[in-house]
Amino acid sequence: MVNVAILGFGTVGSGVAEVLAKNGEHIDQKVETPVRLKYILDVRDFPESPFQDKIIHDFSTIENDKSVDIVVETIGGATVALDYTRRALRAGKSVVSSNKELVAERGYELIQLASQMGVSYLFEASVGGGIPILRPLSQCLAASELTEICGILNGTTNYILTRMIRVGLSFEAALKEAQENGYAEKDPTADVEGHDACRKICILASIAFGRHVYPRQVPTEGITGVTLADVAYAESCNRKIKLLGRAVKELDGKICAYVAPHLIDAEAPLAGVEDVFNAIMVKGDAIGDVMFYGRGAGKLPTASAVVADVMDAARHIRSRKRVEWGPGGEDVTVSPEGVPFRWYVRCAGTAEKVRAAGLDAALLSRPGAPADEVAFLTRAMPRGELMSALSGMELGSLFRVLE
C-alpha cells in the first residue's frame, strides 16, 4: 500500500482528494498497489467535507509518519511550501507539486535533495495544468535536440485578449469579466504582468535545455499596455496579439528566454488558441514542430496531472523517478535585447517622421485613428537600434512580431 498526504486543501488540493477517491479503483489497477489518502494538512477545518476525518494541522505528523510515502504540495508560494518540501524529502518521502513558483525558483535544489534521499520530486501540474508537457519533454522528445519552446502559458491573459479581439472590450472591462467568471484572481498582478508565464517558461526551458533558468533572468512584460487601438492595427495586417513565453537555444548553447506580447499571423496555430486555453509549441531537430494544447488551469485538470505524478511516484517508490537538469548561473542565459526582431510600433507622430527616421516601415491603418497617431511594422532589428531611431517620438506600444 502507498499512503499519500496532501498539503493544502484549496482548489487543487481538494481536486486531488476528489480524483483519488473517485478514481481509486482505476488508480490501484494502474499502479498495481492500493494508493490511499491518509492526511490532509490545512490551517482550517472542513466540517462539511467528506474528507474531514483526514484533516490535520501539524506537518510534523506527516513528517514523522513512516507509513506516508508521497506528499502532495499544493500550498503555493516559496516560503512555507519550501520548508515543508525540504522536510518531506529529508524524511524519505517523494513529493509531488503543482507549485510553479517553487519549482521555478528552487527546482534544481529540490531535485538534488530528492536525488540524495533516493526519492522523487515531480511537478507535471506546475506548467499547463492538465496539459501533459513536462513528461513528454523529458521522455518522449528526449531523442531530439530541442531548439525552441514558445507558448500561450496563461489562461487569464489569453481570455482577456480573446475578449478584446472578439467583442471589442477594453483591457479593464475584459479583466473585470474574467474576474466575474472566476478566470482571474482578485489581485490579477501575477497573471496580467506576466509573472505566471515567466515561471512556467523557466521550468520548460530548464527541462528542455538542461540548465536551471531563474525568473530573474527572464525579461517579462505583461498585457496591461495592450489597447483596442493595438488590436485594430494588428487586425489590419491579419495578425492577433498574444502573450507568449519563449525560450530559444542559441548557437553558442545559451538560452534566450523572455515573456512579452507578440503580433502573430492570424493563420498560425497559436492564433487559434482562445479563451482560457493554453498551447505550447516545441521545436526540435528530429521532431520538427509539435504543439500541446488544452486547459491550462482548473480544479480537476490540474488535479489530474497531480494524481498522474502520484501514480508515477508510487510505481517508483523503490527506484526513484528521475526528472533532472543542471545548475543555473549567469552563464546560462543571454538577453533578448541584442536579438533582431521585427517590431510593431504605435506612437505619436506622422508617416513623414517615420520615414525620416529611416525605419523602412510598413505603415498600418485603423478606422478612427487620430491624425497624430502612427503605427507600423519594422524590419528585423535589435530593440536598442529601434529605440535610437524612435528618439523624439512619444511611444505608445512596442511589441515583437513573431514570424
C-alpha positions, -999 to +999 in steps of 0.1 A: +000+000+000+011+036-008-001+063+016-005+099+004-007+132+023-019+164+008-006+198+019-033+225+013-070+219+008-077+247-016-088+244-052-061+220-064-057+201-031-094+193-028-094+183-065-066+158-058-086+143-030-116+140-052-097+123-080-080+099-056-114+090-042-135+089-074-109+070-095-094+049-067-101+015-083-087+026-117-056+041-100-049+010-079-051-012-111-027+011-130-002+013-101-007-024-091-009-015-054-035+003-033-030+042-032-047+057-002-051+092+011-041+093+048-038+130+057-048+165+045-029+193+061-046+227+063-049+255+089-087+253+085-113+227+095-138+215+069-167+201+089-189+197+057-162+179+037-163+142+031-126+143+039-130+160+073-116+129+091-083+133+071-077+169+082-047+177+104-030+209+114+006+198+123+030+190+095+052+170+118+025+144+120+031+137+083+069+142+086+073+116+113+048+090+100+070+064+082+039+049+065+034+081+044+052+076+011+042+106-010+034+142-001+014+163-024+023+200-021-005+224-033+001+252-008+017+276-033+044+302-028+081+296-020+082+300+018+061+275+038+059+253+008+097+252+005+101+244+042+076+215+041+090+202+008+126+201+021+114+184+053+093+158+034+122+149+011+147+147+040+122+123+057+125+100+027+091+108+012+086+116-025+070+150-032+045+159-060+039+196-065+017+219-086+037+249-073+052+268-103+068+295-082+086+270-060+098+249-090+110+279-110+129+294-080+141+262-062+137+233-087+173+225-091+179+224-053+149+202-046+157+178-074+192+174-060+178+168-025+154+142-038+183+125-056+204+124-024+175+109-005+166+084-032+131+097-037+111+115-064+103+152-069+077+156-096+058+186-108+039+180-141+010+202-129+032+232-124+030+240-161-001+238-183-025+224-156-039+193-173-018+195-204+009+168-204+041+187-213+069+182-188+069+144-191+069+144-229+098+170-228+119+148-206+110+114-220+091+112-253+110+140-270+144+132-254+160+119-286+156+153-303+179+183-298+153+208-288+158+244-300+128+264-290+097+265-268+071+291-274+036+292-260+005+307-246+011+298-209-015+318-190-052+313-194-063+345-177-044+368-201-054+347-231-091+351-221-087+389-217-070+392-251-097+370-267-124+392-254-107+423-266-102+408-301-136+392-304-161+417-289-140+449-285-139+450-247-112+473-232-085+457-212-101+469-180-136+456-190-122+422-201-103+418-168-134+426-148-153+400-168-126+374-163-128+381-125-166+377-125-162+344-143-136+331-119-108+332-145-088+359-128-078+365-092-090+395-071-053+406-074-045+397-110-009+410-110+008+377-114-012+370-145-015+403-163+021+414-156+034+381-170+049+367-138+029+334-140+040+328-176+076+337-167+077+310-140+063+284-165+088+292-193+116+289-167+105+254-159+101+244-196+134+259-205+152+241-177+138+207-187+143+213-225+178+227-224+193+211-192+202+241-171+182+259-144+167+292-157+157+316-129+127+341-132+151+370-126+169+360-158+138+363-179+127+398-190+090+399-186+062+422-200+025+417-194-006+428-213-016+459-193-003+481-221-023+464-248-051+487-261-080+483-286-061+505-309-033+479-310-059+451-316-073+471-345-039+477-361-030+440-356-062+430-374-054+454-403-023+433-411-040+400-405-024+394-371-036+388-335-019+399-302-009+370-279+011+369-247+039+344-253+066+329-233+096+320-255+129+302-248+154+297-277+186+278-275+212+300-293+241+285-314+265+290-285+243+270-262+230+299-242+193+303-236+174+334-247+141+334-227+115+362-223+078+368-219+060+396-239+030+404-261+036+395-298+018+400-330+013+366-347-001+357-380-039+351-378-035+317-396-007+305-372-017+276-349-012+297-318-036+324-331-065+299-329-059+293-292-086+313-274-103+319-241-086+301-211-069+275-232-031+272-233-008+259-261+029+251-262+049+248-294+081+227-292+108+227-319+135+200-323+159+188-349+142+154-353+106+162-345+101+195-363+072+214-346+049+198-320+021+215-302+005+207-269-030+222-263-056+221-236-070+238-205-041+253-186-058+256-153-089+245-134-095+223-104-099+188-120-075+192-150-047+203-126-056+176-101-055+150-128-019+160-136-010+159-099-025+124-094-007+111-125+026+122-108+014+105-076+009+073-096+043+077-112+060+082-078+041+052-064+054+030-092+090+042-084+088+040-046+120+019-045+137+031-077+131+069-079+116+087-109+142+109-125+134+144-137+167+164-137+186+194-150+219+211-143+226+241-121+218+277-131+242+306-134+249+339-151+265+320-180+232+301-188+211+329-204+216+357-229+194+388-230+169+392-259+179+429-262+206+422-288+184+398-308+169+412-340+131+411-342+105+427-364+086+452-343+051+466-341+052+503-331+024+527-322+034+562-314+025+599-316+038+612-349+033+611-387+043+589-416+068+615-426+086+613-392+088+575-395+103+577-430+127+604-418+139+581-391+150+556-418+129+528-404+119+512-437+085+506-421+052+491-433+026+516-422-007+504-407-042+519-405-073+516-385-107+533-385-110+564-364-072+568-358-062+603-346-043+624-371-012+625-348-011+587-343+010+564-365+015+526-363+039+504-384+059+472-386+096+474-388+123+453-404+142+430-381+164+449-357+176+449-321+155+469-296+183+493-290+186+503-327+148+508-328+147+530-297+175+552-311+155+556-344+124+564-323+142+591-303+120+622-300+087+603-307+062+596-279+059+558-278+025+542-272+031+505-278+060+483-288+055+446-294+076+419-312+063+403-343+065+365-344+074+353-379 
